[in-house]
Amino acid sequence: MALRFAPENVMAASNLLKMTSFPAAEKAPAVQTDDVCRYYPMGGGVIHAVNGISLTVESGEFVALLGQSGSGKSTLLNLLAGLDRPTSGSVLVQGRDLAKMSSEDLARYRRNDVGMVFQAFHLISSMTITENVELPLRFAEVDRTDRAQRVRDSLERVGLGHRLEHRPSELSGGEQQRVSLARALVNRPQLLLADEPTGNLDSRTGEDILNLIRELSLTLGMTVVMVTHERALAERFAQRLIFLGDGKLVSQEVVA
Amino acid sequence: MKGYDLFELAVRNLRQSKLRNGLTTVGISVGVASLVAMLSLGVGLQQLATRRLAGSGMFDTVFVTSKQDFRGFDHEDDQKTEHPEKAPVLDQPARDQMTHLRYVTEVEPEVRVMGEIVYGGQTHFGFVTGLPMSARENEAFDNLQGKFFSGPAADEVILMEEFAKELSPQDPKQLIGQEVTLRYGERQALPADTGGRPQLSGAQNGDSNSADDFGFSVVRKTQALKVIGIIQEEPYGGMRTVSRGRIFLPVDLTEKLNMAQFTDMRSSLRGGGGKTYMTLTVRVKDPGKVSEVQDAINKMGFRTFSVLDATKSLRRFFTVLDLFLGIFGSLALAVATLAIINTLVMAVLERRREIGVMKAIGASDGDVKRLFFAEAGAMGFFGGVLGILLGLAMGKAINVGTSIYLHRHQLPSEAVWILPPWLIGAAIVFSIVVSLLAGLYPASRAARLDPVQTLKYE
């Protein structure tokens, strides 16, 4: 069963969630956006991809962003990932305003605090899966001696400890998404952002991946924000559903 | 990102497009090879010219005389000296002082005396010249028949070919190894009981010698010498001596024999018993240092002379030649630079998504820029190394070709192409720097890519 909130009472809903819902509710919010906007100039006009969204995600929470194509969910996810900057408003992650960070600080944030999983997996095809998973550790300047173990641990956690030297093209879609997940987790981030992680997978494999994400979230105490358009899956795995439409927050539902 | 990670990723990326990157690297290597070949040719030609000049023995030599002597030959020089009569004389302490000057390798007196060689019952007149051991490097000895002096005071003689023909018209070469007798005049001090003053002349004229009179005896002496070599040209092109030498002895032997010279007349006028020299020839390590040595000797109060202007002009000529050779050599490298830019721009276009992924998982703009720089630098390094090897092969071919050409014209072969060790390092560094400069635009273009856009790009 889901609790439904009217769009005009989003902040109130958020406060209620803080009071009632989650084990980590006492901590500072993992993510907080305040009237965040992202506009793009296009063909003489302006696209309001994200238009004044304010929301709060608590630490350890699993949230799903839902909406139709063009509703602004991926743009919002990119803002949370520090890949894009808001036109106005603020994006606070663990108390730090991403809008005010330098590009170098944003890169450091992406490296150390956030992991990303994409619909298209975005693995580098010329690298083995070990090399793919090792890449964030190279950017984070982790010592070579520590790397091998961390990569193996990460791949074992997603059940691919036996495919270390394979290339992405030798793996199934589900396995590739697991590699992508292992890469996102290897730097032990506090926040996992998943952009349509099941979009390229059959329903059974998609369920497996989401099971894995939920399990990791619980085990590692990680906050998860997932973009999806599959409501049924979202209801099964997320603790809260956030609906977007035309760049605005339409409604939220807490999954019972 | 750490240096070794950067290098590893760069090499890995280069290996992804082996053909394209390989061809670009070969392009760089051709550029480097052409630059190396041209500059090495310049270096080789310069060394050849310097060697020839040094071989003539004129350009690395300073001739030193006392300002007391030879006055009136150069008015300008005379005017510079306020009290020439008080100028220092060229004696042994002055010679020793010059020997210890920086860049000086040898200080020898100029010895030329009249002498006779007695061989086969005949006497043959000729000028005797003392030669230092360093004269072995003189080009006159390039075609030496026999060998050079075994030591600086050896009882050995080298003859001019024309003089040897006078001694043995049928077969001058058979003289080598033969013993001849040198007849010469030895300078002898007067007996001690005369107080170094002559006794005879004044008495005959009814005039007594004053305390100022001074003299020495010249006594005919002989010395057995072994002929060890025959040369066709006079060493130093005959420039050092006013008379053409035909009989050459080690200079220390001439000093040991105390041969009386023309210039002894001057020392008898000066009086005193100490040995003085009319002219000392100072050999300098490098023709480029002649001016420095000349200045140092001038400061000691002596008059100096050197053929310096010719080397200055030569250096200017080779600087210009090197510049032009460098410019021509760099043209190929300039073309290779365009190839690097093209290759890297293509790589940026092809790897847009990969760059986006790298940024999404934590690469900074600087990391991406450095990665492309590293790729450009690696191509520059490998191109540089390959270019040196290619340049070496080209240089060998130039030297072999030149040798064959010279051989056909009955000339001794010469290395006209010389690759100095500094050029190896400089060419590789230059290749890397040029490649990095070529990588500037593609690298900054890659760093500027918007990850959101590139991740949409499929």
Interface residues (C-beta under 8 A of the other chain):
Chain A: N78 A81 L83 D84 S103 E104 A107 R108 R110 R111 N112 M116 F118 A120 H122 L123 I124 S126 M127 L135 P136 R138 F139 A140 E141 R144 R183 A184 N187
Chain B: M1 K2 Y4 D5 L9 R12 Q16 R353 E354 G356 V357 M358 K359 A360 I361 G362 A363 S364 D365 G366 D367 P451 V452 L455 E458
